[in-house]
Amino acid sequence: MRLPRITRHQAKAGAGATMSLLLAGTVMTLSAPLAAAAPDDGSTVPEDAFNEDFFSEEEVSEEAFDEEEVSERLNQLESGPGEPDVGPGEVASHNMEHLSNVPKNGLLQSTGSDIAFQGEYAYVGNYDGFTVYDLADPANPEQLVQVHCPGPQNDVSVYKDVLVLSVDARMEDDTCGADRTSDTEEYWEGLRIFDISDPSSPEYVKAVETKCGSHTNSLAPSKNGNMLYVYVSSYSPNPALANCQPPHDLISVVQIPVNAPHAAKVASEPVLFPDGGYEGDDRGGYTETSGCHDITTYIEHDLAAGACMGDGILMDISDRKRPKVISQVRDVENFAFWHSATFNNDASKVVFTDELGGGGWATCTEEFGETLGANAIYDIVDGELEFASYYKIPRINSENENCVAHNGSLIPVDGRDLMVQSWYQGGVSVFDFTDSANPEEVAWFDRGEGISDGGTWSSYYYNGYVYSSDLSIGFDTFQLDPSIDGDARRDLPELNPQGQESF
């Protein structure tokens, strides 16, 4: 069969001009990080032109899978791809209404990525930068401002007046106008930090270099809220790279003083896998542990769940600088790449996702079955992770639609465990895992083959609506049937899905 390339969602960025804000039809240029001595300096200078070859397949740190070995494994399966439930060019849904779409535009033409929310604003990542949307009319978001600041994945988180972006690629320097570089000694990758006290005019105030860059980031504020700790997930070390040496069994913890973000720095580099973690095997697609892909914090319980390539972990983060692994699990039969994690509201369960194929494979066909490229639901029993069940969307996709479990969040309904989740071209799924052994889909939206080149990256529930970042066609808004979310909380002040708070 034909397998999509694993880098399909790494769309090449087009040529840009400078780090810019596109605001109400006016383009303004911003400087690189503002000087530490004057973080509130609003002076602007143009940056260098953006390199149109920014995203080459060999440069972006993505999951590496042996397509030939996995193809051989699939050939041993009896069934074929099957007929898709939603045909090419068609759109279908159940208990879910599509309300609006804001297409990609302006200087941000690359891959849409993650989302964070604060007040009446959504901050949506793109490999070219990020967009701020005004949600005053939540069914019809209005684009407020674009910040052109290229860097994969531009995974985004917000806390008070601080916005954090992840850069997982070698750059010539830390400015937003920097080009990619092949230099293995002199380069920069890590976190970019912005002041968003005025959401319509974000200010770039600081860059912090971290080992192997930052694929994703997760927030863990201090108890008093004055210090923001950021858990930086990165992976795939290379002995040829000066700042990404193996073994890479650690995460970086960056501390950001909330009232002085220009003073941000690396606070610690705790080793999570002193034994090296899972060593991998020869089946193809089953990845050894060499860092973490994503971490979800739950500070009210002093817990974090880590999806770390070949291992799923539960951590005690009562000491923010020194997270400690308290439970570790592996699934060498069905899980290929532990990608992300979501707690239920009372922190008695964790939903882990498996991104088999790195987001580029069509794993929602019949031959992959119900357990490959799926979620795994674990109960937390006496501080230990115990497997309960798998969940995968029940619809069959075509063999040309990349589909696998990806980013989602809880729906804040008291007494039920409900989650909304993106499945790339498999669309958006809402499932109930209150009975962790028997999860059930209760709503969904699916665009058939040919409408979106890549599908939806993140789908999150925020104050009565589902918002979704599509890799290629922009920012979507949905509304669920009241039978699903009629009792959901609609007054959350903020939402970072990788930094959960109790509702």
N, C-alpha and C positions, 0 to 999 in steps of 0.2 A: 504494500500500500504506500501511498504518498504521505510522508510526514512533513508538516510545516517546519520551517527553520526555527530554531530556538530563539533567534534574535528578531523574530517578526515584529515584536512590540518595541524594538529599539529603532523607531523611525528616525531617519537622518534629519537633522535640523537643517532648515534652509539658511541662507546667509542673512545675518542681521547687521545692525549698524553699531549700536552702542548700548550700554545699560540704560534703559529708558523706562519712563512711566508714561503710559498712554491714558490720559485722563480727560474725559469730556471733550475729546477731539483734539487735545493739545498734547504734544510730545515734549517731555522734559528729560534731560539727562542728569543722572546722579553720579556722584563720585564713587570710588571704591570705599572700603570701610572708612568711616569718619575717624579722625585722629582721636586717640584715647583722651587727649587733653581737652578735646572739644567735641564730645559726642553729639552735641545738639547743633553743630555747625551745618547750616543748610546750603553751603556753597556747592556749586555743581561744575564739573568738568567733564568733557567727553572722554569716552573710553575707546580702546582699539576696536577695529572691526572684528566681528565674530567669524570664526572659521567655519565654513560650510561643511567641512569634513569632520565636524565635532564628534559625531557618534559613529565610529567604525566598529565593526563586529568584534575585532580582536582586542579593542581597547576597553570597552565597557565591562566592568566586573559583573558578569551574569553567571547563572548556573550552567555548568558544563555537563552535557549528557552525551553519551555515546549512542548516536542514532542507529548505527548498524547493529549493535548488540540488542537494543530494545526492539528493533524491527524484526530480528530473528526470533525474539521471544514472542512477539505478536503473531508471527506466522504460524506458531504452534497452537494458537487458539482457534477454536472451531468456527466461530461466527464471523461474519463480515461486518462492515461499518453500519449497515442498517439504513433504513429510510428516515430522514429527519422528520421530527414532529412538526417543526415550523419550516416551511419550504423557503427556497431562495427568494429574496425580495419581499417576504411576508413579515408581518408583525402580529404577535399574539400575546395575550396576557390573561391572568386569572386573579381576581380580587385585587387588582392593581391598575391604576389609571395613569397614563403618561400625560403630564400637564404642559411641559415646556422643554425646549432645548435652546441653549445659547451656543451657536457654532464657534469653533476655534476661529480666531481672527487676529488682526494686528501682527505684532512681532512674535507671538507665541503660537507657532505652527507645528511644533514637534509633538511628542507623545504626552498625552494627558496622564497625570499620575494621582497622587493622594490628596485628601481634603482634611481640613481642620475648620472648626467653627468657634465663633465667639460673638456673643450678643446677636446682632442682626447682620452678621457678616460671615461669609464663607471664604476661606483661603484655599485656592485650588492649585496644586502643583502642576507643572509642565516641564519637560526637559529643557525648555527655553526660559523658564522663570516661574512666576506665579501670578494668578489673577485674584483680585478681591471682588467678591460679588456682594451687593447690597440685597438683603433678604427681607426688607421692609414689607414687600409684597411677596411672601414666601413661594407662592405658586408661579411667580414670574420674576426670577432673580434679575437684577440689573447690574451689568458690569460697571464697577466703580473705577477700577484702575488696574493696569497691567504693569508688572515689574519684569523687565527683560534682564535676566541674569542666568545664562545657560549653565547647566550642570546636571548630569543624570544622578539620582532620579528626581532631584528637587523634592524629596519627601518632606512634608511640611508639618510642623507642630506649632501651637500658639499657647502662651501663658501670660496673662495680664498684658503688659505692653511689649512682650518679647515674641518674635517669630524666629523659628529655627528651620534652616534648610539643609538637607544632606547632599553632599557632592561625592560621588563615587567614580571619579575619573581623574587622571593626571592632567593638571592644568599648569600653564606656565607660571602663574602666580595666583594670588587670592582675589584679584579684582574680578568684577562681573564681566569685564570685556576680555578676559584672558582667553587665549587659544589653547586647544589641546596640545600636548607635547608628548613626544616619544622618548624624551630624556628620562633615564632611569635613576638619576641622581638628584637633579634639581627640578623639583615639581611640587605642586601643592594639591591636596584633596582633604576634605573634612567637612566642617560645619561653617555655614554662613549665618550670621545673626543680624536681625533687623529690629528696629524700633517701630512698633505699629501703634503708638499712642494716638496718632492720626491715621486711621485706616486708609484714608484717601491719599496719603503721601508717606509710604514706608521709607525708613532711612536705614541704609546699610551701615552698621556700626562696628562689626568685628568679624574676623575669621579665625577659626581654631583648627589647626592641622591635627588629624588623628591617624593612627596607624591603619593602613589599608583603606583610608578614606572613610566615608560614611554612606552605607547603602540605605539604611533607615535610621531613625532616631526616636527615642521614647522618653517622655518627661517624668521626673520623680521629684516634685518640689519638696523642700524641707517642711518640717512640721509647722513652722511659723510663716511659711510662704515667702520668706525673704531671699532664699537661695534656691535657684532652679538647677537641679541635677539632670543631665541628659545622658541616657545610656545609648551609646553609639554602636550599632551593629555593623560589622564589616567582615569580609571573609576572603578566601582564595589568595593566600599569600604566595609570593613568588621570590625566590632567592635573588633574582636579578633586580628587584626593586628596593631602593634604599630604605623606604619607610613602610615596607610590607613584607618583612622577613618571616619565614616559617621557623618554628611552629607558631601559628596564630590562634591560640586557645583562649583568647582574652576578649574583653570588650573595653572600650574607653569610656570613662566617666568624666564628662565635662561639667564644670560648675560655672553658673552664670549668676552673678549678683543681680537680682531683679531690678534694683534701682541704679545699677551701674553695669549694664551689659557689655560695655567696652572692656571690662576687666575679666572677661571670661577666659578660662584656661582649663587644661586637662588636670583633673584632680587625682585620678588614679587609673590604673589599668589592671583590674582584677582578672586573674586567670580562673575561668570557669571549668576548664577541663584539664586538670593536672595530669590525667592519664591519657590525654590526647583525644578523647571522644571516639565516636564510631569510626572505624578504619575504612569503611566502604567495602565493596565487593565487585565481582566481575560481571554483574548482570546488566550493567548499562543503566544509567539514570539514577542509580542508588548511590547517593553522594556521601563521601566521608566528611566528618566534622572538621572544619578549619575556621571556626568563628561562628557567629550567629547571623541569621538573616533578619530576624525581627524579634523584638521584646515588647510585651505588653505589661505595663505597671498597674497596680491597684493599691494606691498608697494608703487608703483607709484600712486595708488589711495587711499592710506591709509585705505585700506579695508581688511577684512578677513571674510571668510565664515566658519562657524563651523558646523560639523555634530556631534550632541551630543546625540546619543542614541534615545531619544524620541522627540528631538527638532532640528530644523534647524535654524541657527542664522546668521545674518549679523552684523559685528562689525566694529566700527571706531577704527583704530590702529594708529592714528596720534601721540598719546602718547604710544610709544611701550611698556612701562612697565604697562600701565593701559588700556588695550583694553576695549571698551565699547559696549555692545549690543545695536544696534539701530533698529533691526527688528527681530522678532521671529515667526516661523511658526510651525504648527503641521499638520500631516496627519493621523488621527486616523482611517481612513478607509482602507488605502492601505500600508502605510509605517510602517515597524516593527522596523528597526534599522537604524537610520540615520548614514551612514558610512563615506562618504567622499564628497568633494565638488570641483567643477571646475568652475572658471569664464570664460566667453568669453573675447575676447581681449579688448573690450572697457568697460568692467565691467558693462554691462547693463543686464547681465543674470548670473544665477548660475545653474549648473547641480548638483543636489544632488543624491547620490546613496543610495539604500536601500539594506543592506546585510541581507535579511530575511534568517534565518537559520544559520547565522554565517559562511557562506562559505561552509557548508557541505550538504546542501539540494539540491535536484533536482527540482529547481523552474522553469525550462524552459520546463516544460511539459504542456500539454493542460489544466489540471485541475487548474493550478495556474493562467492561463490567462495572459493578457497583462499588468497588473498593479501591480502585486505582485512580489517582488524581482527585481524591475525595477529602472530606473532613473526617477527623477521628475525635470522638467525644470521650473525655476522661472525667471520671469522678475524682474528687479529692477526698480521700479517706485517711484520717489521722495524719494529715500532712503528706500523704503519698498519692501519686497519680495512678489510678486504676482504670484500665480500658473498659468502655461501656458499649460503644457501637461506632459504625461509620455512617456518614450521611453524604449522599451525592444527588445532584438534581436528577429526577426521573426521566427527563426528556432526552431523546436521542438527537444529536446534532449530526451534520454532514461531516465527512472526513476532511473538508476544507475549512472548517470552523475551529480555530483555536479555542479550547474550552478546558478549564481546570479550576479547582477551588482557589479563590483569591480573597480580597479584603472585604470585611464586613463589620457590623456592629450590632449590639443589642438593641432591641426595641423596648423602651422603658415601660413595660406593663407589669404591674404588681402581681405576683403569684404565678407568673408564667415565664418560661425561658424562651424568648423569641429572638431570632437573629435574622437580619437582612444581609445579603452577601452578593458580591460580584463573581461572575464565572466567565469573564472575558466574553467571547461570542456566544456562550451559553446563556447570557443575559443576567438578570437579577432574580434571586430566589429569596423567599422568606420561609423559614422553617421553625417549627416548634420542637424544642428538645427538653421540655419539662420532664418527660420520661426519657432519661438519657440513653436508655437501651432501645428506644423506639422513636427516633426523630421522624417528623412528618412535614412535608412541604405544605404550606397553607396559602401562598400567593407567589406569583411570578410574572416576569415580563421578558419577552424574548424577541429580538430582531433576527430574522433569518439571514442566511448567507448572502453576502454582497452588499449589505447596508452599511456596516461598520467594519473597517479594516483593523481588527484587533479586539473590538468589544469593550466592555466596561471594566475598569481597573479597580475602582472603589465604589461601594454603595453603603451609605450611612443614613441612619434615621436621626433627624434633628427637629424637635419641636413640631411634630405633626406631619412631616414630609420626609420622603426618601430622596436624597440627592446622590447623583452618580456622576463620576468622571469617566467619560469615554475616551479611549486612547486616540480616536481619530475624529469624532464628530462633536465633541464639546461637552457641555455641562447640562445634565438632564435633571428634571424634577418629576417626582411621582407622588401619588396619594394612594394610600391603602384603603380597602374597604373597612368601614367602621367595625365590622365584626372582628377584625384583626387588631386594630389599635385604638378602638374607641375609648379605652381607659388609660391610654398612654400619657405619660407626663409630657407637657408641652411648654415648660418654662425653664429648660436647662440654660444656664448662663454661658456654658462653654462645652465643647466636645472635641477631645482628642481621642479617637478610638484606640490608639496605642497607649493611652493613659487614662484608664477607666476610673469613673467615680460612681459611687452608689446613687441610685435614684429612689 
